[in-house]
Amino acid sequence: MGGAFARHLLSEGFSVHGFDIDAGRRAALKRLGGQAAASIAAVLRVCDIVVTSLPSIAAVEAAFFGKGGIVASARRGTVIIETSTLPLAVKQRLHDACAKRGVTVLDCPVSGTGAQAANRDIAIYASGAKAAYVRAEAALKGFSRSVYYCGEFGNGSKLKYVANLLVTIHNVSTAEAMVLGMKSGIDLELLYQVIRDGAGNSRMFEVRGPLMIAGDYSQATMKVDVYKKDIDIIEQFAADLHCPLPLFEASKPLYAAAYAQGRALEDTAAVCAVLEQMAGVNRSSGPQKSGRSTRSSTSTKRKAGSISTRKRKTR
């Protein structure tokens, strides 16, 4: 996500200063024409609009509360565009800690996959102080398809949970449709073309259908491992509200099965492979039968990153 944000902002004429714990990501930013900083604090010294895109609560804790992190280093008046999907309580803690230092955090989760971010095909659900939003609006529009101001802080996350609820269900319904097509002998390319043009279409059908047709989930736009966190957030949010989610609950075991089958680093479209196995589908060939390295037990370190922006001065 962060790399896509940086590329789009640079193309829109922003000066982008960024930091990531991965030196390779910093080098990638330099190749794009951005300024790679040696630390979060170094970014905050030159930018008053900051974008954070982080994969886990642990990464958020390090970026905001670690040594030289945002809470300690941000200057008064800085606006933080926080785009991660996190529990509301975590977002509120970031907001409150920064507010004490005169720094405003906006809750701005992203609706869309990494592939959609690369194509600038994401929506932003922005919430928080209106004055801060107005200051950050140009940057938000610089890396998204659309931006919605959703009112008080936290509304953005609530809407993102609803969006992810639908993503969770629609991803499984797409896989179920694909497997029914396989079992009935329909050509999957034809199925995709026809259903996409009719009432049964959904954005997940459009985005993840091609992955399911190919049977290759190695180039993940959302990893099963990372999405487990999002599922847990939705589940807790609904539980706190005593709101039943029967279709969501029916979908969850498919993601758990994909994880258990060693598909943690694959795209969540891999739920199709789980349903294929349940249905007794045996494709004659395809990457999903080849035992890719993504199924190994080797652990990988998640990357945490932040991007900050300054609009170039024009004369």
N, C-alpha and C positions, 0 to 999 in steps of 0.2 A: 504493500500500500504506500509506504513512505516514498519509495523510489518513483512510483507513478505520480504522486503528488508533486514531487520536486520537478520532474520533467515537465509537467503541465504548467506549473507556476513559472518556470524559466521561459517557456514558450510564450507566456503572457506578459513577459517583460519584468517579472519580479526578480529581485536579487535574493537568492536562496542560500542561506547558511545552515548547514545541517551537521548533526552528530549521530553516530550509531556505534554501538559497542563492537561491531564487526568492521575491521579495517577494510575488508573488501567492499562493503557498502559505502564507506566513505570515499574509497577510490572511484566507485561507480558515480557518485555525485560529482566528483571533480571532472570525470569524463563528460558528464552532461553539461558542464559549464558552471556548476555551483561551487560554493566555497565550503570545503570540508573542515570542520572545527575539531580541535583536539579534545573538547569536553563540552558538556551541557552548559557549564558556566561561560565558556568562551562564546557560545551562540547567544546567550542571554545578554552579553555585554554589548552586542551590536544590533539586536532585533527586539522590537517591542510587540510584534505579532508572532506567536509561536504555535506550531502545529505538533501535537504528539500523536503518534500511532504506535500502540504497544500491544503485544500479544497475550499478556498475562498480568495477574495482580502483582506477582513478584517483580515483573519488569516495571510496572507503574510505581511500586514502592521505591525501587532503586532510582528511577528517573526523577521522581518528585521529592523524596525524602532522604535519598542517599547523600553522601558527601559531595558538595558542589552541585547538588540537584536544583530543581526548579524553585522549590520553596525557599531555599537559602540564597539563591543567586538572582532570581528575577527582580528587576527594578520596579519600583512603584509605577503603576500605570500600564504595565505589560498585560496583554490579553493572551490567554492560553486557549487555543482551539483544541479541545480534547476529543479525538475521534474514535477512541477505543470502545469496544463493547465490554462493559464492566457492570457489576452490581451497583444499584443506586447508592447504597451506603458508602461504597468506595469512592464513587464520583463526588458525593457530598463531602467526604473527608478532604478530598483534594481542593474542592471549592472553598471550604471553610479555612483550611490552613493557608491557602494563598490570599484569601480576603484579608486576613490579619496583617498581611504585609502590603496591602494596597494593590494586589494583583487579582485580576478577574479571570476565572475559569469559565469557559462556555462548554456546555455539554453538547457535542456535535457528532453523534455516531453516524457511521456510513452505512447506507443500504446498497449492497453490491459486492461482487466477488473481486479478487485481485485482478482477474482478467478484465472485468468491467472497469476497474480503476485505471488499468493501463490504457483503455480506450476512452477514458473520460466519460464513462457511462454509469456514474454513481449518483445517488441522491444523498443530500446531507440533511439531517434533522437537527437543526440548531436550536438550542434553548439556553436561557440565562438572561443576564442584564441586557436590555435593549440597546443601551448606548454602546456597550462593548461589541454587541453583534454588528451594529452599524459600522464600527471601525474595522471589523474583521470581514465584512461581507464581500469585499472585492477579492480577498484572498480565498475565501470559501468558494466563490464562483470561479476562481482561477483553476481549480482542479476537479470540478464536478459538472454533471449535466444539469442538475437543479439543486437549489437550496431552499429549504422551508424554515422560516422562523416560527417556532412552535410554542413560544411563551416562556413561562417560568422554568428555572433550572430543573432538570430532571425529566421534563416532558419529552425531550429528544430520545432519551434512553427508553422511556416507556413505549414510545412509538417503534423504536428499534426492536424491542422484545416482541411486539405484535408482528412486525415484519419478519423476524426470524422464526416466529411460530409458523407463519405461512410457508417460509422457505423450507423448514423442517418437514412439513407435510407434503408440499408440492414436489420436493425432491424425491420422496418415497413414492408418491403417486405417479411421477414420471417413470421411475424404475419399474413400478408395477405394470404400467401400460406397455413399456418396452418388452418385458418378459412375457406378457400375454401375447404380444405380437410375435415374439420368437416361437412360442409354443404353437401358435396357429399357422406358422409358416409365412407370415407377411414379411415382405422385404422391409427392413428397418428404415432405409432411406426414404422409401415411399411413405411409410407410416409417419415419419418425422415431417415430411413435406405436407401431407394431408392434414394431420392433426394440428400442426402449427397454424394452418389457415382457417381453423374452425373454432367452435365454441369450447373445445377441450383444451385449448392452448393455455399456457402459463409462462411467466418469465423463466422459471426453473426448467420447464420443458425446453424452451429455446436455448438456454445457456448450458444445461447439463445433458440434454438429449444427445448431442453429438459425441460426448465422452462415452455415454452408454452404448451408442452404436459401435464406436471403435473398440469398446471394451478395454480401454487404456486409461487408467486413473493416475498415472505417475506424475503428470504435470499438474499438480494440485493448485486450484485457485482458492480452495478452502480445505485444509487438511482435516481429516477425521479427528485427529488428536486435538487440534485447536478448537474444533466445533463442539467437542464434548463440554468445554467450558461454557459456550453459549447455551447449550441445552440445559445445563445445570442452572444457569441464571434465569432462564424462562421458567423452569420448574419451580424455583424458589419464589420468584415474583408472583406466580399464580397461586402458590400455596399460601403465601402471606395474605392474599386477597380472598382466599377460599373460593377460587374460581375453577370449575372443572374444565379440563382440556382433553376430552376423550380421543380425538384424532391425533393430537400431539403425543399422548401416552401410547397410542398404538404404533406410532412411528419410531419411538425411542429404541426399542429392541433391535431394529435393523442397524442403527448406528453402533450400538454396543456390539453387535455381531461382527460388523466390519472391523471394529477395533480388535476384537478377540481373534480374528482371523489373520492378524498381522498387517492390516491395512491402515495403521495409524497415520502414516505419512502420505497416504493417497488422498485424492479428492473425495469429498463426501458422496459424489456420484457412485462410488464403489458400493453403495447399498444395492445397486443393481446386481452386482456379482453375488451378493448374499441371497437375493431373491431368485437368481438363476439357479443357485445351488439348491434352494428349497424346492424349486419347481422341477428339478432334474434336467435342466437345460445343459447340454454339453456342446458348446461351439466347437467346430472342427479345428479352428485355429484362432489365435488372438493373443495379445500381450498379457491378458489377465491369467493365462495358463502357464506363463513362463517363469514364475518365481522371481520376480524382480527384487532388486536390492532393497526396495522400500519395505519389503516384508521382513527384513532382518531385524534382529533384536538390538542392533547397535543404536545407542542413544545419540541424539543430536541436540545441540544447544540452541534454544530458541533465541531469536534475535530481538533486541529491543532497540527502538530508534526514535528520534525526534527530528522534526524538520522545523526550521524557523524561516520566516520570510520578511523581507523589507521591499517595498515597492521602489524601483529605481526612480531617482529624481529626474524629472524632465524639465527642460528649459524652453 
